Amino acid sequence: MNKLFASAQAALEGLVKDGQTIAVGGFGVCGVPEALVDALRASGVKNLTCISNNAGLDDFGLGLLLGTRQIRKMIASYVGENKEFERQYLAGELQLEFTPQGTLAERMRAGGAGIPAFFTRTGYGTIVAEGKETREFDGEHYVMERGLCADVSLVKAWKADRQGNLVYRKTARNFNPVVAMCGRVTVAEVEMLVDNGQLDPDQVHTPGIFVKRLVVNPHPSRRIEQRTVRAAGA
């Protein structure tokens, strides 16, 4: 089975549709499948539910899809640096399912593992628990959270072989492994493609069984979210 596609647009062709749930890897601007997000925007699909740690910046990542009004609902844990996200939400134009960061990661992992729901202490007694089942175990109170499954998952990796085995690089791994797990179809954007057998199996972070399509983007933008430098003479 050939998983390699010539471009991000080709990798999404026939795959994305209006109204789908799309999970997207990344944390801030690190580990974001930027070419795939650009292709998703160019596809024109709309009324999307997007699962991601955050919604990028106004001019990068999922922020681009907010700008074109292609996202109907966000399931996210951090929304603080996207002004358009804030504007749309406060204006009632965007739905938000706000989820604690660790809970969000576990919801995706659970969805990928076939676990429909789990209990966590995080969020009990707060607005996070509103409308959700709660239970007491051994004197502690827990909130039931549902596992998350996406129609399509978009992830970014450093290296892959032609079977779709993925290796992430340092902090760019972030949410990508669980995003890859929870997608019914996962598309991976990678910087480097190697022949089968060249990856050490012990170094593979996401097995190829989770990945259906691959696209190579050898020159990502490598943005830095907040550059910090010392004052002269410090």
Secondary structure as UniProt FT lines:
FT   STRAND          4..5
FT   HELIX           8..12
FT   TURN            13..15
FT   TURN            18..19
FT   STRAND          21..24
FT   TURN            28..29
FT   HELIX           34..43
FT   STRAND          48..51
FT   TURN            58..59
FT   HELIX           62..67
FT   TURN            68..69
FT   STRAND          71..76
FT   TURN            80..81
FT   HELIX           83..90
FT   TURN            91..92
FT   STRAND          95..98
FT   HELIX           101..113
FT   STRAND          117..120
FT   TURN            122..125
FT   HELIX           127..129
FT   TURN            130..131
FT   STRAND          134..137
FT   TURN            138..139
FT   STRAND          140..146
FT   STRAND          150..161
FT   TURN            162..163
FT   STRAND          166..167
FT   HELIX           170..172
FT   TURN            174..175
FT   HELIX           176..182
FT   STRAND          183..194
FT   TURN            196..197
FT   HELIX           201..203
FT   HELIX           208..210
FT   STRAND          213..216
FT   TURN            232..233
//
